[in-house]
C-alpha cells in the first residue's frame, strides 16, 4: 500500500459567500433610503423645515391611503389616484401616438433626402428646445379646448426625439445593404420596407423611448389646464396645501415613468437582437 493511500482524504474547501454586484447595489439602495427617511423624519421633528413640510411617517401613511384604494370615485374632484393615473395615461398615449405618426414618416423622408434634410433642419433646431409651457397658450389659441390643447402639447414636444433618431437611423443605413437591394432590382418602396426600416429600427425605437419619457414628463404641466389626471391632482392638492399627497403623486409619476421606460427598453433590445440575428 502506497503512502498516498495512507493519507486521510482532504475535505473540499467551502467557497466563502460573496455578494454579487446586484445584491450589493440593492443593500446600498435600502441603506440610502433608510438614511434619507431618518434625516427627513428628524428634520421635521426638529422643525428644521417649514411647518408646511410633513414628516416622512405622515407621507408614508398618506401614500398607503392612496395606493390601498386607488379606484374610488366620490365625485368629479374626489377620485382615487388609480383613476387619475388612467386618465393621464390615456392622454399621454393619444398625444404620443399622434406625435409618432408625424415623426416617423417625416424622419424617413428627411433621412432619405439630403435636400429635404437641410431645408427642414432649421425648423427642427428652432422648435425642438421650446419649453412645453410655451406651447400651452398657443395651443389654447389654436384649439380653443383644454383637452385638445393638452394632446397638442404632448404631441409636439414628443415629436422631436423620434424625428431626429429616425432621420439618423435612415440616413446611416449601411450602403452595402442598399447596393445589394439595387443589384437585385428592388423598387424604392421595397428597399425602404425590407432594408432601410429594419436597419433603422433600433434608432427609431430609441427615439420612441425618449419621446415617451418626454410625453410622460409633459403631462403634469399640460393637465394644469384640465380636470382629472395626475397633473391636475398635484395642482389641486397644492391649492389645498396637502404636501403629502403631492409627494405621493410625484412618487407614482416616477414609478410609472420607470415602468414605461423599461417596456420600451425591452422593445429596443428585442429589435436590436432581431437585427443581429
N, C-alpha and C positions, 0 to 999 in steps of 0.2 A: 504494500500500500504506500503510495507516494505521500510526500509531505503536504501536497496540495489538498489531498482528500482529508487529511487530519485537521486542516484549519477550519474553524467554525465559519458557517455561511454568514456573510455580511448583509445585514438588512438594508434595503434601498433607502436612501436618504429622502425624507419628505421635502418637497419644494416649499419654501416659505410663501405664505399667502401675500400676494401683492395686488393692490388695486390698479385697475386699468385707468386710462385717461378719462373715459366717460364717467366712471364711478367717482374719481377724484373731483371732476368738474361738478357732478351732482351734489356731492358733500359740500364743496365750496359754495355752491349756489345757495343751499339751505343755511349755511353759516352766515353768508352775507345778508340773506333775507332776515334771519333772526336778529342780527345786529341792527339792521335798519329799523325793524319794527320796535326793538327795545329802545333805540335812540328816539324814535318818533313818540313812543309812549312816555318816555322820560321827559322829553321836551314839552309835551302837552301838560304833564303833571306839574312841572316846574314853571309853567306859564311863560316859557321862552317864546312860544308862538303867539300870534294874535288870538284873542278869545274866540274868533270865528272858526279857528282851525281845530278839528276834532282830534281825539286821540286815536291811536291805532286800534284799540279794542272796540271803540264805538264804530269805527269804519268797518271792521270785520263783522260786527253784529249787523250793521245795515246791509253789508254785502250779502250776508246769508239770507236776510229778509227778501232781497230782490231775486236771488237765484233759487230760493226754495219754492217759490210760487211765481214763476216768470210769465204766466199767461192769463193772469186775472184781468177782467175788464169791468170796471165800475163806472164807465162814462168816458167822454172824449178826452178829458185831462187826467184820467186816473186808470192807466193801463199798466200791465206788467211789462217788465223790461224785455221779455222774450217777444211780445207782440211788437214793441217798438223796434226791436232789432230786425224782425222780419220785414217791417215796413222800410227800414233803411236799406236792407239787403236787396229788396225789390227795386228800389230806386237806383242803387248802385249798379245792379246787373243791367237794367234797361239803359242807363247812361253809358255804361262800359260797352255794351253791345253796339250802341249807336256810334260811339267813337271808334270802335274796332272796325265796324262796317265801312267807315270812311277811311281809316288809317291804312288798312291792309291793301286794298286796291290802289289807293293813291301812292303808297310806298312802293308797290310793284311797278307802277307806271314811272315813278321818279327814278327807281333803280335801273330800269331798262333803258332810259333815255338820258344821256348826259346833258342834252339841251334843256329838257324839262327840269332836270335836277338843278341846274344853275339858275334857271328862271324862277323856280319856286323857293329856293333856299333862303333868299332874303325875307320872304314872308314867314317862313318857319322860324328863323332866328329872332325875328321881332316879336312874334306872338307866343313862342314857347316859354319865355321866362315870366309872362304876365301872371300875377297872383290870381287865385280863384276868386278872391273877394272883389277884384276889379271887374270881373265878368258879371257879377250879380246885378248891378244896376242896369248894365247893357241888356242882360237877359230879360229883366223886367220890362224894359222899354220895348224890346222886340216881341216878347211872348205875351206880355200882359197877363201872366198867370204864374203863380208861385211854383206850382208843381212842374210845369214845363220849364221854368227857369232853372230849377234845381237839376233837371235832366240835362239841360243845355250846358250848365256849368260843369257837371260831371263829364259829359261827353267831350267838351272842347279841351278840358285840362288833361284827360286821359288819352287823348289822341296822339300827342307828340312822341312819347317813348315808343309806341308801336310803329308809328310812321317812320321814325329815324332808324329803328332796328330793322324794319322790313326793307327800307332802302339800302341799308348797309349789307344785309344778307343777300339781296338780289344782285346788287352791283359787284359783290365779291365772290360769286359762284366761280368755281374753277373753270378756266377757259377750255381745258381738255374735255370736260363734260359737254360743253356747248359744241366743240368741234366734232365730237363723236355723233351727237344728235344731228348736226348739219350733214355729216357724211352719210348718215343713214336716211337722209331725206325727210326728217321730221319737220312738220309745219311749225310755224311760230307759236301757235296756241298749244300744240302738243309739247313743244320744248319747254314752254312755261309750266305746263301742268305736270309733266313727267320728270323734268330735270331741274328747273330753276326753283320751283316751290319746295320740293323735297330737300334740296340742298340748303335752301334758306330757312327751312322750318325751325331749326334751333334758335336762330336770331329772332325770328318772328315771335316765337313763344316767349323768349326772354323779354321782348318788348311788351307783350301782353301781360307778363308777370309784373313788370314795373308799372304799367298802366293800371292794373287792378289795385296795386298799392296806393297809387295816387287817387284813384276813384274813391277808395275807402277813406282816404285821408280828407278828401274834399267834402264828404257827406255831412260832417259836423257843421261846417260853415254854411253849406247850402241849406240845411234844414232849419237854420235860424229863422228862415222866412216861412217855414211850413209848420203845420200842426202834425203831430205824430212823428215818429222816428227818434233815433238816439240823439241826434243833434239838437232837436227841439227839447228833448228831455233834459239835456245838460243846461240849455239856456233857461228853461223853466225852473229847474232846481236852483240855479244861481239866483234867480229872482226871489226864490223862497229861502235863500241863504242856507240850503241843505248841502253842505260841502261833502258829507259822507256819501250822498247819492251821486254827486259829481265824480268823486273818486271811483265809486263803483262802476259808473258808466265808462270812465276812462280805461279801467282795467278790462272791461268787457270789450270795448272797441279794440284795445290792443290784442286781446286773445283771439278775437275773430280775425283781425288782420294777420296774425301769425298763421292761423288755420288756412286762410285764403292763399297766403304766400306758399305754404307747404304744398297745397294742392297744385299750384302752378309749377312748383319745383319738381313734383313728381311727373307732371306732363312734360316739362322740359327735359328731364332725364330720360323719359320714355322716347321722346322724339330724337334725342341725341343718340340713344342706344340703337334705335331703328336705323339711323343713318350710318352708324359704324358697322352694323351687321349687313 
